């Protein structure tokens, strides 16, 4: 699935230089098996575009602990709330992080979510929100 997405985007870019630059992001032995990586204080890439029904995979590629948590008011009205740790809403996720590091993704941990509603889905790393660690999944029909 990720290989098809990569090829579709590289072909749409229409630039050999872009394709070569994107290919350089692949892990040893091929492309990574995640869509969004986590640096010390940023998601990489910060924005990803997918189709309705696609699953996005985040992987903590840094040494710091992170979360993936939909922001309040940052997802379409009919969309399912998503958060590492499986919380029902932002307030619960934030409270769980504050009390017991709920939703934590340690280095190498993964979180996946399938998007079924088109629109922009904004998310944040709760412990690094003051450092502006936000991201967006744009879901197209």
C-alpha positions, 0 to 999 in steps of 0.5 A, spaced: 500 500 500 505 505 501 509 503 495 503 504 491 502 511 494 509 513 494 509 511 486 502 515 485 505 521 489 512 521 485 509 520 478 504 526 480 510 530 482 512 530 474 519 531 476 525 526 476 529 530 482 523 530 486 522 522 485 530 522 487 529 526 493 523 522 496 527 516 494 532 518 499 527 518 505 527 510 504 530 506 509 535 501 508 533 496 503 527 499 501 521 504 503 519 505 511 513 501 513 510 508 516 507 514 513 509 519 519 515 519 523 517 523 529 523 527 530 525 530 537 520 535 536 516 534 529 512 530 525 515 528 519 512 530 514 508 535 518 502 534 513 500 527 509 494 526 504 491 520 503 484 517 500 478 515 504 479 508 507 487 509 507 490 507 514 496 512 516 501 509 520 506 513 525 512 511 528 516 514 533 523 515 530 526 519 535 529 517 542 524 522 545 517 519 548 511 522 543 503 521 542 499 522 537 492 526 539 487 529 535 486 536 536 479 539 539 475 542 534 481 539 529 477 534 525 471 534 521 464 533 525 463 526 523 470 523 524 472 518 529 477 521 534 483 518 534 489 518 539 495 513 541 492 510 547 485 509 544 482 515 548 475 517 547 476 525 547 482 530 547 481 531 555 481 524 557 488 523 553 491 529 556 489 527 563 492 520 562 498 523 559 499 528 565 497 522 570 501 516 567 504 518 561 497 515 557 498 514 550 506 514 550 509 512 544 516 510 546 522 510 540 520 504 535 513 504 537 507 505 532 500 507 532 495 507 526 488 510 524 484 508 518 481 515 516 473 514 513 471 521 513 474 526 508 477 533 510 483 535 514 484 531 521 489 535 525 493 532 531 498 534 536 504 531 540 501 532 547 508 533 551 511 537 545 505 541 543 508 548 546 514 546 541 509 546 536 509 539 534 502 539 530 501 535 524 495 534 519 492 528 515 488 531 509 483 525 507 481 526 500 475 522 496 
